[in-house]
Amino acid sequence: MRLRSLAAAALAAVLAVGAVAATPAAAATADRWGFAYVKDPTVPAWTVLDTSRQWGSWKTAFPAAWAQGAKIAPGRFLVRFPQIGTGSRGVPHVTPVNRTGHYCEVVRWYQSGADQIVDVQCHKPGGERDDTPFTVLWTTSSGVLPAGTSHAWVHEAGGGVAQSYNSTGAANGVAHLLLGQYSVKLPGVGLAGVLAGNVQVTAVHPNAVQRRCKVLQWFAAGTDVVVYVNCFDQTGAPADSDFTLSYHRDRSVIGSLAPPTRFGHLGTAVGGPTNDNSVLGVGVNTVVAIAPAGRYLARFPQLGAKETHVQVVAQGDGSNYCHLTQPWSYALDAEVDVNCFDNAGVITPHRFLAAFTSRI
C-alpha cells in the first residue's frame, strides 16, 4: 500500500531530522552477532537453548560455547550470547512462536562479563505478562560496504536516534510524526526507485510496559529507504515506544555475508526484489494462505539447514500483528508457518515481512 500524501510529508520530516552517523572503519559488518530460539521459556538459569536453532560469531573462537537462557519473572526471559558482549551497542529483534497471539518486546540489552544479554518481556493478548517461546537475534556492525549489498539499523528512543549504523557511512534519521507513529530514513542502502531488501522492527520499552511495533509501509526514495513504523499498547491504541529497526539487502538479517550463503526474505503483497533468495534469486520464495484464515505458509527453497533463524513482522494498517506459529522446518526447502492476529488475539488475515537465514 502506498499512502502518497503521508509518504511525502514523512519524507520531508525525515530529511529535516539530524541523526547519528555511522563512522566508517575497516571492519566488515556484522562485527558480532548471535541468534537463538527459546523453545521453553520456563527453564532455570542458565540452561543451554535449542542447539539446532542457534549460532553466533563467538563460534569461531569458542566452538564449544552455546547461548543460554533464564526465566526471571512471568513472561520475562534473559538470553545470554557468550563471548560477544559490547554493552548497549547494536540491535536485537524478537519474534514470538505460538498459536495464541502472545507478543514480545525487548526491555534492554547489555554486557555481562564477556557475554551479551538480551532481556525480553512477553504478553498475552490484553497485556498480561506470560511465557511464550520466541526467536531472538542481536547484531552490531561497523565499517562501510562496497556497492551491491547493504545493511542498516536504528535504535529509536524518545523520538530520536539513540544509535544507528549504515553500511554506506551515511547518517540514518528518525522523525516522530504522530502518537505512536515514526518515519525512519536509511540513506543510500536501497536500489534507485525500486523497493528491495527486507525490514524488521521490534518494540523496546525499558520499563517492560506493553508495546508492539510494526511496519505501516516502506518505500524507495531514490536509493534511500524510508520506513513508517506504528506502535501500539495492549488495547490496540497508538502509543509511543522505543524500537529497533533493521534493513538488509543481498545480505542476511544479521548483516553478514559468505557466511552465510543461504538466506532469503519476502514481503507478502509486495513482490520484486523484496522477495529474494540467495541461492535461486528474485521471486522464488512463496506464501500460501492455509486454514484458518490468517495463517500462512512461507517457503524458502534450497535454504534449509540446521542452525537457522527466522524473524517476522506485520506490515499494514491497524494494530494487527504477526509472528511464527511453530518452529520452521529443517527441510532443504524450508517452510515457515506464520499466524497474524487482531488486537484480541483472534487469527486474522494480514500482511507481513519475513527473513530467513542459516549460519552456512
C-alpha positions in Angstrom: 0.0 0.0 0.0 1.3 3.5 -0.9 -0.1 6.4 1.1 1.3 9.1 -1.1 0.4 12.2 0.8 1.6 10.7 4.1 4.7 9.5 2.3 5.6 12.9 1.1 5.0 14.6 4.5 7.0 11.9 6.3 9.9 12.0 3.9 10.1 15.8 4.3 10.1 15.4 8.1 12.9 12.8 8.0 15.0 14.9 5.6 14.9 17.7 8.2 16.0 15.5 11.1 19.5 15.3 12.3 20.9 11.8 13.0 23.8 9.9 14.4 26.2 9.0 11.6 28.0 5.7 11.3 31.7 6.1 11.5 33.5 4.4 8.6 36.0 1.8 9.8 37.9 -1.1 8.4 35.7 -3.8 9.9 33.1 -5.5 7.8 29.5 -5.9 9.1 28.5 -7.7 11.2 31.2 -7.4 13.8 29.5 -9.5 16.4 26.1 -11.3 16.3 24.1 -14.2 17.7 20.7 -15.8 17.1 18.7 -18.3 19.2 15.3 -20.0 19.7 13.8 -20.1 23.2 11.8 -23.3 22.9 11.0 -23.5 26.6 10.7 -20.1 28.3 10.3 -21.6 31.8 13.8 -23.1 32.1 16.0 -22.1 35.1 19.3 -20.1 34.8 21.4 -20.8 32.7 20.0 -23.5 30.5 21.5 -24.1 27.1 19.0 -23.1 24.4 18.0 -25.3 21.4 21.4 -26.1 19.8 19.8 -26.8 16.4 18.5 -23.3 16.0 21.2 -21.1 17.4 24.6 -19.8 16.3 26.8 -16.8 16.7 30.1 -15.1 15.9 31.6 -16.5 19.1 31.7 -19.9 17.5 34.9 -19.1 15.6 36.9 -18.7 18.8 34.7 -20.6 21.2 33.2 -23.6 19.3 32.0 -25.4 22.5 30.1 -22.4 23.8 26.3 -22.1 23.5 23.7 -19.4 24.0 21.8 -19.9 27.3 18.6 -18.6 28.8 16.9 -17.9 32.1 13.3 -17.1 33.2 13.3 -14.3 35.8 9.6 -13.5 36.0 6.3 -14.2 34.3 7.0 -13.7 30.6 10.4 -12.3 31.3 13.4 -14.1 29.9 17.1 -13.4 29.6 19.1 -14.7 26.6 22.9 -14.8 27.0 25.1 -14.8 23.9 28.6 -15.9 25.0 31.8 -14.0 24.4 30.4 -11.2 22.2 29.5 -8.6 24.8 29.6 -4.9 23.6 27.2 -3.3 26.1 24.2 -1.3 24.7 25.6 -1.2 21.1 23.8 -3.0 18.3 20.2 -4.0 17.9 18.0 -7.0 18.9 14.9 -8.4 17.3 12.3 -10.8 18.8 9.5 -12.9 17.2 7.1 -15.0 19.3 6.4 -18.6 18.4 2.9 -19.6 19.4 -0.7 -20.0 18.2 -2.2 -17.9 21.0 -1.4 -14.3 19.9 1.3 -13.6 22.6 3.6 -10.8 21.6 7.1 -9.8 22.9 9.2 -6.7 23.3 12.8 -6.1 24.2 13.4 -4.5 27.6 17.1 -3.8 27.2 20.4 -5.4 26.1 23.7 -5.1 27.9 27.1 -6.7 28.6 27.7 -9.1 31.4 31.3 -10.1 31.7 32.3 -11.2 28.2 28.7 -12.0 27.3 25.8 -10.1 25.7 22.4 -10.3 27.4 19.1 -9.6 25.7 16.2 -9.0 28.1 12.8 -10.0 26.7 9.2 -9.5 28.0 6.2 -11.3 26.5 2.5 -10.7 27.0 -0.8 -12.4 26.4 -3.4 -10.7 24.2 -4.8 -8.0 26.5 -1.4 -7.4 28.1 -0.9 -9.8 30.9 2.7 -10.9 31.3 3.0 -14.5 30.2 5.6 -17.0 28.9 5.9 -17.9 25.2 8.6 -19.4 23.0 10.3 -16.9 20.8 13.2 -16.3 18.4 15.8 -13.7 19.2 18.8 -12.1 17.5 21.3 -9.5 18.3 23.9 -7.9 16.0 26.2 -5.0 15.9 28.2 -3.6 13.0 30.7 -1.0 11.9 32.5 0.0 8.7 31.3 0.5 5.2 30.5 -2.0 2.5 31.2 -1.9 -1.2 28.2 -1.2 -3.5 25.9 -4.2 -4.3 24.9 -5.2 -0.8 23.7 -3.1 2.2 22.8 -3.3 5.9 21.5 -0.6 8.2 19.8 -0.4 11.6 18.4 2.2 14.0 17.7 2.2 17.7 15.0 4.8 18.2 14.4 6.2 21.7 12.3 9.1 22.7 11.6 10.1 19.1 15.2 10.3 18.0 18.2 8.2 17.1 19.8 6.6 20.1 22.3 4.8 18.0 22.5 3.6 14.4 24.5 2.0 11.6 24.5 2.4 7.8 26.8 0.4 5.6 27.2 3.4 3.3 28.6 5.5 6.1 25.7 7.9 5.9 23.5 9.2 8.8 20.2 7.5 9.4 17.3 9.7 10.6 14.1 9.3 12.7 11.1 11.6 12.8 8.2 11.3 15.3 5.1 12.1 13.2 2.1 11.3 15.4 1.3 9.5 18.6 2.8 6.0 18.1 4.0 6.8 14.5 7.5 7.3 13.2 9.4 7.7 10.0 12.9 6.2 9.6 15.2 7.2 6.7 18.1 4.9 5.7 20.1 6.8 3.1 21.8 5.1 0.1 21.1 1.5 1.1 18.4 0.7 -1.5 18.1 0.4 -5.3 17.2 3.5 -7.2 13.4 3.8 -7.5 12.9 0.1 -6.7 11.7 -1.4 -3.4 14.3 -4.1 -2.5 15.5 -5.9 0.6 13.7 -6.5 3.9 12.8 -4.6 7.1 12.4 -6.0 10.6 11.0 -4.0 13.6 10.9 -4.8 17.3 9.3 -2.7 20.1 11.6 -1.7 23.0 10.4 -0.5 26.4 12.9 -0.1 29.3 10.0 -0.5 31.9 8.5 -3.6 30.2 5.3 -1.7 29.6 3.2 -3.4 26.9 4.2 -2.3 23.5 4.4 -3.8 20.0 5.5 -2.2 16.8 5.1 -2.9 13.1 5.8 -1.6 9.6 3.0 0.6 8.3 4.6 0.9 4.9 8.0 1.4 3.3 9.2 2.8 0.0 12.2 3.8 -2.1 13.1 7.4 -2.4 15.9 7.3 -4.9 18.4 5.0 -3.3 17.1 5.8 0.2 14.8 3.5 2.1 12.0 5.2 4.1 10.0 3.1 6.6 6.9 4.2 8.6 6.7 2.4 11.9 3.5 2.3 14.0 3.5 1.3 17.7 0.6 0.2 20.0 -0.3 -0.5 23.6 -2.1 -3.6 24.9 -5.5 -2.1 24.0 -4.5 -1.7 20.3 -4.4 2.1 20.7 -1.4 4.0 19.1 1.3 4.6 21.7 4.8 6.0 21.6 7.5 3.4 22.1 11.2 2.9 21.6 12.0 0.4 18.9 14.8 -1.2 16.8 14.6 -1.4 13.0 17.0 -3.1 10.7 17.2 -3.3 6.9 19.2 -5.8 4.8 19.6 -6.2 1.0 21.6 -9.1 -0.6 22.8 -9.9 2.9 21.4 -11.9 5.8 19.2 -10.4 8.5 22.2 -10.4 10.9 24.1 -8.3 8.3 26.7 -10.8 7.4 27.5 -12.5 4.1 29.6 -15.5 3.0 28.9 -16.8 5.5 26.1 -17.1 5.4 25.3 -18.0 1.8 21.8 -19.4 2.5 19.4 -16.7 3.3 16.2 -15.1 2.0 13.3 -12.8 2.7 9.9 -11.9 1.4 7.1 -9.4 1.8 3.5 -10.5 1.2 1.7 -8.4 -1.5 5.0 -6.5 -2.2 6.9 -8.6 -4.7 10.0 -7.8 -6.8 13.4 -7.7 -5.0 11.6 -7.8 -1.7 11.2 -11.5 -2.4 14.8 -12.7 -2.7 16.7 -16.0 -2.3 20.5 -16.1 -2.1 20.6 -19.4 -4.0 17.9 -19.1 -6.6 17.4 -15.3 -7.0 14.4 -12.9 -7.0 10.8 -14.1 -6.8 11.2 -17.8 -6.0 10.1 -17.7 -2.3 6.3 -18.3 -1.9 3.5 -17.7 0.5 0.2 -19.6 0.5 -2.8 -19.0 2.8 -3.9 -22.0 4.8 -6.7 -22.6 7.3 -7.7 -20.9 9.4 -7.8 -17.5 7.6 -4.9 -15.5 8.8 -2.4 -18.4 8.8 0.3 -18.6 6.0 3.0 -21.0 4.9 6.1 -19.3 3.5 8.5 -21.4 1.6 12.2 -20.7 1.1 13.5 -23.2 -1.4 17.1 -24.5 -1.2 17.9 -22.6 2.0 17.1 -25.1 4.7 19.7 -26.5 7.1 20.2 -26.7 10.9 21.4 -23.7 12.8 18.8 -21.4 11.0 16.8 -18.5 12.1 13.6 -16.6 11.3 12.2 -13.1 12.1 8.7 -11.9 11.2 7.0 -8.5 11.5 3.5 -7.4 10.4 3.0 -4.8 7.7 0.0 -2.6 7.1 -2.7 -0.5 8.8 -4.2 -1.2 12.2 -2.9 -2.8 15.3 -2.8 -6.3 13.8 0.4 -8.2 14.4 2.1 -11.4 13.0 4.5 -14.0 14.3 5.6 -17.6 13.9 3.1 -20.4 14.5 5.6 -23.1 15.2 9.3 -23.8 14.7 10.3 -23.7 11.0 11.2 -26.9 9.2 14.7 -28.4 8.7 13.9 -29.4 5.1 16.1 -28.1 2.3 13.0 -26.2 1.1 12.4 -24.6 4.4 8.8 -23.9 5.4 7.9 -21.0 7.8 4.5 -21.1 9.4 3.1 -17.6 10.2 -0.1 -16.5 12.1 -1.5 -13.0 12.1 -3.8 -11.7 14.8 -6.1 -8.8 15.7 -5.7 -7.0 19.0 -7.9 -9.5 20.8 -5.6 -12.4 19.7 -8.0 -13.7 17.0 -6.3 -15.1 13.9 -7.0 -12.6 11.2 -5.6 -12.1 7.6 -2.8 -9.5 7.4 0.4 -8.8 5.5 3.9 -9.5 6.9 7.6 -9.4 6.2 9.8 -12.5 6.9 13.5 -13.0 6.9 15.2 -16.4 7.0 18.9 -17.2 7.4 21.3 -20.1 8.1 24.8 -20.0 9.6 26.4 -21.5 6.5 
